Amino acid sequence: MTSHPNRLTVAGAHGPGVLLAVTIAAVATVIGKLLPIVGGPVSGIAIGVLLLSDTQPVTDPRCC
């Protein structure tokens, strides 16, 4: 019988990433309303690229 993770454990593991995504979406929406030519989706992509360019690559062998 395999052990399945508790739902709260899974939610706790993904919580920071979901919070980051919601924050990026909120900021991108505001930028999209201020600069409609650029739009929210382009702003969200740009914010994501800027944030990821500052992080280290994943070196966990279990990933991907």
C-alpha positions in Angstrom: 0.0 0.0 0.0 1.4 3.4 -1.0 1.4 6.4 1.2 -0.5 9.4 -0.2 0.3 12.9 0.9 -2.3 14.7 3.0 -4.3 17.4 1.2 -3.1 20.0 3.6 0.5 19.0 3.0 0.0 19.3 -0.8 -1.8 22.7 -0.4 1.0 23.9 1.9 3.6 22.9 -0.7 1.8 24.7 -3.5 0.5 27.7 -1.5 3.5 30.0 -2.1 3.5 29.4 -5.8 -0.2 30.0 -6.1 0.1 33.2 -4.1 2.9 34.4 -6.3 0.9 33.6 -9.5 -2.2 35.5 -8.1 0.1 38.5 -7.2 1.6 38.6 -10.6 -1.9 38.4 -12.2 -3.1 41.3 -10.1 -0.1 43.5 -10.9 -0.4 42.6 -14.6 -4.1 43.4 -14.6 -3.4 46.9 -13.2 -0.6 47.5 -15.7 -2.9 46.3 -18.5 -5.6 48.8 -17.5 -3.0 51.6 -17.3 -1.3 50.6 -20.6 -4.0 49.0 -22.8 -1.7 48.7 -25.8 0.6 46.5 -23.9 -2.2 44.6 -22.0 -2.3 42.4 -19.0 -1.1 39.1 -20.5 2.1 40.7 -22.0 2.7 42.4 -18.6 2.3 39.1 -16.8 4.7 37.3 -19.1 7.3 40.2 -18.7 6.9 40.1 -14.9 7.4 36.3 -14.9 10.5 36.5 -17.0 12.0 39.2 -14.8 11.3 37.1 -11.6 12.6 33.9 -13.1 15.8 35.5 -14.4 16.8 36.2 -10.8 16.3 32.6 -9.5 18.5 29.5 -9.5 17.7 26.6 -11.8 16.2 23.5 -10.2 18.8 20.9 -9.5 16.5 18.3 -7.8 16.9 15.1 -9.7 13.3 14.1 -8.9 12.0 17.1 -10.8 10.7 16.9 -14.3 
